Amino acid sequence: MSRMWNEYTSLDAMQQQIGDIFQKQLGGGILICDVFKPDPQDFELLYQKVLMVNNTELFMKYPLAFITVWALSFKYGKDFDFDDVRKSNIGAMPQHHARFITEYFVTTFYDYNIYTDGIKIKTLQDIRRIIKLQHE
């Protein structure tokens, strides 16, 4: 398998490429880990870039990249590390910002037809439940 990215690839380009892959899928809700299978080096590049997403504007700009890394972090054994980052970044924001980001993630699930198992999404914990479904 050839590499998708290198250290000079921007997070914008990575998110665009992920979005293109997701939009090519037909039918019902997709599972992130079934549709997008980066090699470990590409995952690590994406992971490191997403770790820099730490404010409301960046979460709004890169929701698909963030959700994708969150789902893949379970596959690559970084789920606890990523949960800590997510909690420290989003958890430290004012509540109305966290709620806005949650709504933005919900929109991203629907825009890219990501499988949600019908879960009513109101909190980040609900999103975490959906994220865990993505690799099962």
N, C-alpha and C positions, 0 to 999 in steps of 0.2 A: 504494500500500500504506500502510495507516495504521500508526502507531507502536504498539508493544505496551506500552512503558514510558516513564516519565520519570525524572528524577533522584531523585524521592521514592519510587520503587518499591523495595521491600526485596528483598534477595537471596532471602529465604524465598518471597516472592510470585513472583519470577522462576523459581526452581527448580520451584515447584508448577505454574506454567503450562507449562514445558517438559515436565515429567512428564506432565501431562494430554495434551499433543500427542503424546508418544511412546506413551502407553497407548491412544490411539485407533487406532493402526496394527495391522493384522492380518497374519497370515502369518509368514514367516521373519524372520530378523534384519534390522533396519532399519539404514540408513546415516544417521547423524546429519545430515549436510549435505543429504540428500535430503528429510528429514522436517521439519527445523527451518531455516527460511530468514529470519532476522531482517534487517531493513534495516541498513545500516552504523551508523546512530546507536544502534539498539537493541543491536547487537553491542558497540559501544563502551561503553555503559552496563553491560552484563553483564560485559564484560572488566574494567572498572575495579573493579567490586564483587568479582569473583573474585580479583583481585590482592590483596585484603585477607585472603584465606584463607591463613593462615600458621601454623596449629598443628593438632595432631592432632584436636582436638575440632571445629574448623571444617571440616576435610577430611571428617570423618565426617558432619557436618551437611549439607554441600553437595556430595556427590560427583557428582551429575548435572550440576549447574551447572559444576563444574570440568571434567568430561569433555567437556561440550558446548563450553565455551570453548576447550579444548585442540584439539578437532577443527576448530572454526570458525577458529581462529587461522591455520591453513594457508590457508583460503579468503581471509582478509582480510590476508594477508601479515605476520602477527605471530607466526609459528611460532617463529622464533629468539628473539624477545623472551620469549615465553611459556615456551619451553624453559628459558631462563636463570632465570626466576622459579621454575619448577617445581623445577629442580635446586637452586637456592639454598634454597628452603623445605623441600622434602622431603629433599634431600640433607644438610641440616644437622641433621636429626632423628636421634635414636638409631636404630640399625638395626631394632630391634623395632617402633618406631613406623612406619617406612617400610614394613616388611613388613605391618603391620596395615592401613595405608592402601591398599597394593596389593590386599590381600584384600577390602577394602571396595569398591574400584573394580571388582574382578571380580564381586562380588555385584551391583553396580549394572548392569554389562553384562547380566547374566542377568535381573535384575528388569525391565529395560526392553527386553529382547529386542534389544539392540544387536549388530550383526553383528561376529563375531570371527574368521571364516574358520577356525574350529577351532584357533586358536593356543592352545597350553597356556600359561597366564599364570602366571609365577612371579616376574617382576621388572618394574620400571617400564619397562625397555626393551621387554619384550613388550607392555605396554600402549601404548607409543608406536607400535609396529608396527600395532596395532589402530586407534589414533587416525588414523594415516596412511591406513588403508583407508577411513575415513569420508568422505573428500572425493574419492577417485579415481573 
